[in-house]
Amino acid sequence: MVRAQTWILAKHFNGFPKESDFQLKEEELPEPKAGEVLLEALFLSVDPYMRPFSRVRMKEGDVMIGTQVAKVVQSRNAAFPVGAHVVSRGGWRTHTVSDGSDLVPVMPDWPRDVSLSLALGTVGMPGLTALYGIEEVLELKSGETLLVNAAAGAVGSVAGQMAKMKGCRVVGSAGSDAKVAFLKELGFDEAFNYKTVASLEEALKKAAPDGYDCFFENVGGPFSSVAMSQMKDFGRIAVCGSISTYNDTEVQTGPYPQMTMIVKQLKMEGFMQSRWEPKHPESLRRLMGWLKEGKLQSREHITKGFENMPAAFMGMLRGENTGKAIVEV
């Protein structure tokens, strides 16, 4: 028997999460049956999507949802031998018994000098989200100007770098001066702290006087309304997040400027990386290749200790992380 620690949703969030909304429990796991494996978590991801998904997909007492990189420590499944590393949707658990249906093997030639935690970030779901947003949704072209908000986060920082690789002008917004400095290190042409500018509209105009061809949208709320007015005619907007609204007690219904969208003939499309799942293996190889070549930089905000999962989650929602937020068990 293995004793596993598990974080559950003790109480549905009312606004911003509180420590009392989470409960740490222990449970004894049975030995794996035929076709099953026992996993030990190495790294766990905390992501913005967990906040809205907890509202619509979880009930009180459920294990907190989430993704982890885990090691197979016992196996009765030939597809996942002992010692193999996998990405699992096991949630906030130190150990999990799985039948293998929700497991994705980490690429077999994963370089030894690259941390496996990046399978939850730049060479994982966030990296794929950035890649598909840039190439499939926006179809970004050389010479165009891209706006990225939450640009110092796991998705935005990769999206901006990809745009630079394609020969684009990139403007990023972030929530601290340190994050703005990080964006400049990544090669963003312009970057600003949206919390300290006197006028968001003026900051956007100054960064790109001729307007924006494309907008990689991670934030939602008032920022989006102001940004849309700065779009060029026939501009394209890829929407993969709305973090500014996730802790609202009531779902926002706007205020998107419909007349701006009509007059400028803008195209706005929501997306999730799972739409292109058949392309994931090749896309992950591309991401790893760019990382090894030095074309793609990665930064992680690592919190150590499984007991600190709620703190890491709430810190991410407050914007304390630069790059991908990870918990190391």
PyMOL commands that set and color helices and strands:
alter all, ss='L'
color gray80, all
select helices_A, chain A and resi 19-21+50-57+116-120+125-137+154-165+177-186+200-207+222-228+243-245+258-264+273-293+306-317
alter helices_A, ss='H'
color red, helices_A
select strands_A, chain A and resi 2-9+22-29+37-45+68-75+85-88+95-98+103-105+145-148+169-174+190-193+212-217+231-239+267-270+300-304+324-328
alter strands_A, ss='S'
color yellow, strands_A
deselect
rebuild
show_as cartoon
